[in-house]
Amino acid sequence: MNEPIRDRLVSLRRSLHRHPEPAWREFYTTARVVEELRTIDVDELAVGPDAYDPADRMAVPDGELEPWLERARERGADPDLLERMAGGNTGAVAVLERGEGPAIGLRVDIDGLFVEESTDDDHVPAAEGFRSDIDGTMHACGHDVHMAWGLAALETIAESGERSDGSRSSSERSSDGDFSGRLVVFFQPAEESGGGGCPMARSEFAADLDYLLAVHVGLDHPTGEVVAGIEKPLAMAHLDVTIEGNSAHAGQSPERGDNAMHAMGAAIESIYGIPRHSGGMTRVNVGRAKAGTTSNVIAERARMEAEVRGETTALMEYMKRRLERAVEGAASIHGCRADVEVVSESPRADSDPELQALVSEVASEVDGIERVLPAADFGASEDATYLMERVQEEGGLATYLIVGTDHPTSHHTPTFDVDERSLDHGVAVLVETIRELERRHPVPQVEDDE
């Protein structure tokens, strides 16, 4: 990648890094992405409710959207776009139509995290002036890099090929480099809450895709390493638990109360005692719990935020059912009532070997890539699996690849950062994979060893 293009890519990533916004509050982020998309020769651009059905969203926060919308307005976001995104309908989908050929999807996520970014002198974003401008929020998982990859890959592909009206683009390349087909790039909101993958997957834009690429930076893979496809992502569900009891004076008449806090404590013990399953790996965690008002009042309400995961979707459903049973049983014993709400969830979907083989071949030829792993266990959860699952169910192929980067600390930490050389690597791997898919379509099936 030549220096002017690389400098622009770095500048774009750093600009996005300065303005992180959490799930369903990515108002400025979406507007910034759309601003870039409007400079690219795309054939269709859908924003927010035009990109998906808002009713399919999950984990939309109550009463927390307006301050973020106002902040985006103050920062100069397009007011017309903000009006379209009202109610937390963030994210965008961009489509290139370049003649006959395969339909290829690329999914990148756009949300930040509730993490206060470091101000240490050795933290590069702080030292070089692109640390988060929003207190308590940062791009601590590399989604700023993902957006930059998506925009750069889209622009590169758009620079050649036949438009949907039959004309050629203004920067037409040589015939052996022209792209012919359909490219759909999903700038997906709310990955961290597991709420944005489902509506994107159910949208018209995900229909009839021959291939889907999803991508992540880092994940403990160093600069110069690429994983062609993850294996064993865990199916996941986030759950909100409410336990209702009856208050009473803790000194005068404790017997008149039904203690929601006591019930919650019993529920937590039971949750961590859920039997593991012989069918595969499972996980459960209560990450937040709150109950009561003051020391001399029997608590009448308790709330918990929990999650379950499973090596398969069925195992996740098993853990979810057992958690619900544990909570309802504990509540009943203590004379309380319980409600368990599924806030968001995502299925398991594995990368297809055919695409893993192709990505491996492509990545091995990219400058700066020193090692290619055909596959690696993921061990976590990702709602890109909704898109992967739909494509696979409709006969297409999908893979979730990783482009390595040296990061000084783990993801989701105040000092997370990336090696910006990985910006070049990611764009090259994605662009060359898209071009190779177009050249080889349909991709040959991998023969079954059996």
Protein Blocks (a to p, Z undefined) as FASTA:
>chain_A
ZZklmmmmmmmmmmmmmmccdehiammmmmmmmmmmmmpccfbdcehjlmpcfklpghia
ehilmmmmmmmmmnopafklmmmmgghigcjdddddebjaddddddddfbdcdddddfbf
klmklmnopacfbghiacfeopmmmmmmmmmmmmmmmmgccdfkopacfklccfklpccd
dddddddehklnopmmmmmmmpmklgoiabdcdddehjlpaehiacfbdehiacdddddd
ddddddddfklmmmlpccfklmmmmmmmmmmmpccdfkbccddddfbdcedjbfkbccfb
dcdddddddfbfklmmmmmmmmmmmmmmmmmmnopacddddfbdcddddddfklmmmmmm
mmmmpghiabdcfbdcekiacfklmmmmmmmmnopacdddddddddfbdehiakbccdfk
lmmmmmmmmmmmmmmmmmmpccdddddfZZ
